Amino acid sequence: MRAGTETTMDGAGRVVPSKAIREVAALRAGRPTGCPSSKVPSRSRGAAPGPSRTLPRTGRRSRLRVNTGHIAMYRLLRGRIIASLVSFLCASSLHAADWPAWGGPNDDFTVPDAGVFGSDGEYALRVAWRRPIGTGYAAVVVRGDLAVTMFSDEKSDYVIAFDANTGALRWRHTIGPAYLGHYGSQSGPISTPLIDGDRVIALGPRGRLFALDAESGGALWSVDLVTAHDAAAPFWGFTSSPKLLDGRLVVQTGGSRDNVISAFDPATGATLWSAHSDSVDYQSPSLVTLADEPHVLFHGNNTLAGLDPASGEVLWRLEHGGQTGATSTSGHPVEIREGRYFVKNRGDGGVLVDVTFSDAGYAASTVWDTRNIRGTYIYPVHHDGMLFGQSGRILACLDAETGDRIWSSREPGDGLPIVVDEHLVIITKEGRLSVAPASRDGFTEVAGLQLFDDIVWSPASFANGRLYARSMSEIAAVEILPREAADTGDGETAGIVRGSHFAAFVDSVSAAREKQPLVDRFLARHETFPVVEGEDIAHFVYHGDATHVTMTGDHVGRRYDQPLHRVDGTNLFYYSMRLEPDARITYRYTIDLQNDLPDPRNPHAFRSLFFGEASELAMPRWIRPAHLAPPEGRARGRIDTLAFTSESVDGNRELLVYLPPGYDASDGRYPVAYVHAARHPFRMGRLDVSLDNLVGKSVQPVIVVVIPSLMGGGYHQYVGAGRDTYKRIFVEEILPLVESTYATLETREGRANVGTIFGGLMAFFATTSHPDLFGGAAIQTMAWDQSNDAAFETFIPPASSIPPVTLYLDWGRYDLRSPLDGNDMGISSETFARRLQERGYTFVGGEVNDGAGWASWKNRTDRVFEALFPLAD
């Protein structure tokens, strides 16, 4: 349709209203329009090949299909009369300066006419105000001078309101007891609230939908989705953000009675309609125009569907072929143009869906499938035929018509995008606010600010000419100013140890005219890499053809890539840092965003549990354990297999059983250690090698039984009902099978449990819940989190209430963690250790300057078994 026309004909010969008429219709319905700061999608050009699901148009819409010529004349006349009113009506509709809900004023995370970024030039970002706040995932919403978000102080969850201009506290409303973080999540609400005139509407993490007075924060109404809709809480809590769509409050309620999405009266909370059958986890609905009529767009775990906002009637639906899981079931559908929607339907990719209308009804089909946006919880944003989203921790720009990748960039980091004035505004999980043109030419930052020191998991908002953002500890408003001069700073730079010999070498190469000879001499002079200077400085070095080199590992964290610095004018990359003199870590490099490899200059390469093919760095005072060396001249045990079946588990399982040296010729009985949830304990952990060295020297001859995952592994197997089921199978089925097959000591002193991460949780739980059967437990890296912490009194019985048990617990200073997810097993283990002491337990072990996985755990196999089954003097 050409700009300035009032009607046009589509491919089916139907009259289509002009942009002005659609805008006025939207304004009458209370929806955002094509006023400044809004969108008007173009027409779809027909169905694309692919599977489709067609539903006939019925009910109200069928009755509207009268003579199209009369409709055309009516719309033409009406359009000419009211087109001149659009600007006035825009001014009286939703404020262009507002960001009142998840998705912003246009429900698409874009503000095209903000007037703060021009087509060229650089800009400065300056903090207007900053205030402390607790943890939570709710973004900041703004209407007029009111800014609202939600947070937790670890005791209660709250809705909180600030003055958008000054940051002064307006009010805060207590939602209820704190929704505590668990298994990688932070505490607090996840959904983003909505400001609707004089009301604030929010969804709490336990499923309470409620409205507050915007002026005072007083309660107006409340609906419990669990009670009223049989809604099932997602693993990390209710997340769907409420939306005001076509005058109705729409929430993906997740009900189990064909009411997975519902509309409510925003004034009273009364249910207007409920519809559809699917499940939802962490998605939100949106409103689109399709065939000149509003559609509520629903994105579920299995389907994408369009619903009539007035009645909830399902107008069309498509099985999008997705997967469940957090990275699959987060976000919202992204409108590319009318009838075209991108859906991140699985963890490793997404699809573009095309919806068209004909006399037969609506037809939905897939256009393309991509893996160029994957491995992320974060939604992409669309602008001018481009999709901007994350591929893992890489920013990717896709052609929205084809799904092909146009470019990818390591900068600015793993972050959440919006578009303002044709500029990407990205707040990274590390707290950096970055602005760059939303262009096909790549990512070029024109403004940047390290806004927060804490983790960020909420997109920025734009309102009143400012950006609003929050981390897990602060909320801030940021002004956008023309840059008069580039910032200069001479502060300490991460990855450079000033005063070191290596830093002086880098400075000399940077200043030299002939650089390569200096680099060559440096590389030839050092026999081992990384280069260790003194006892506590490590210089990670890569030399080779590359544009980008990054590093991940124990010292950096999982799902995080630390860029290496490049020496100017060379292909030498480096990153320097201080480590403890006795530290040991695992690390690897990534070349040009995609090629993972061990350090080519480090001969200590191996297959690691969490980082794949990787390298090892041992600082000068770290001593390689003698029990890991081949047991020269010593008798060796053997590994047996024991088939296991259970009515509670699908398929057969095999228990791996280590039998100590001399077992087959002996008529004695042996203590048993049961190892839970262990992956590759013999291949990666060299458990048999260690035991061959230790048995008869410092450890009693012992049988070790390795129990595989029984019900899928992970937290599903070891928390809640899964934990109880696992324990029952172990105690009632596996234990009797082992003791009827092998010569075991059938006493509590002769039985112990061992585990790492979730297996550690199970080892402790089995021991303390059956102290009559087990006399000890050993845990390396404990999977303990705040949801367990809240219930520790039942999970950890007082030491005085059970017979004495022997406990071993250790963890690494550089243990398994994901810095951008807020998940840290070292903190988890420390917290658990503190709780043990509070409950009267003593244990041996503690923190070591080591990393995660078998590369770390195997170094202390001697301590584990010497604690549980020491050799008698």
Buried (B, 14 or more C-beta within 10 A) or exposed (E): BEEEEBBBEBEEEBBBBBBBBBBBBBBEBBBBBBBBBBBBBEBBBEBBEBEBBBBEBEEEBEEEEEEBEEBBEEBBEBBEEBBEEBEEBBEEBBBBBBBBBBBBBBBBBBBBEBEBBEEEEBBBBEEBBBBEBBBBBBBBBBBBEBBBBBBBBBEBBBBBBBBBBEBEEBBBBEBEEBBBBBBBBBBBBBBBBBBBEEBBBBBBBBBBBBBBBBEEBEEBBEBBBBEBBEBBBBBBBBBBBBBBBBBBBBBBBBBEEEBBBBBBEBBEBEBBBBBBBBBBBBBBBBBBBBBBBBBBBBBBBBBBBBBBBBBBBBBBBBBBBBBEEBBBBBBBBBBBBBBBBBBBBBBEBBBBBBBBBBEEBBBBBBBBBBEBBBBBBBBBBBBEBBBBBBBBBBBBBBBBBEBEBBBBBBBBBBBBBBBBBBBBBBBBBBBBBBBBBBBEEBBEBBBBBEBBEBBBBBBBBBBBEBBBBBBBBBBBBBBBEEEEEEEEEEEEEEBBBEEBEBBEBBEEBEEBEEBEEBBEEBBEEEEEBBBBBEEBBBBBBBBEEBEBBBBBBBBBBBBBBBBBBBBEBBBBBBBBBBBBBBBBBBBBBBBEBEEBBBBBBBEBBEBBBBBEEBBBBBBEEBEEBEBBEEBEEEEBBEEBEBEBEBEEBEEEBEBBBBBBBBBEEEEEBBBBBBBBBBBBBBEBBBBBBBBBBBBBEBBBBBBBBBBBBBBEBBBBBBBEEBBEBBBEBBBEBBBEBBBEEBBBBEEBEBBBBBBBBBBBBBBBBBBBBBBEBBBBBBBBBBBBBBBBBBEBEEBBBEBEEBEEBBBBBBBBBBBBBBBBBBBBBBBBBBBBBEBBEEBEBEBBBEBBBBBBBBBBBBBBBBBBBBBBBEBEE
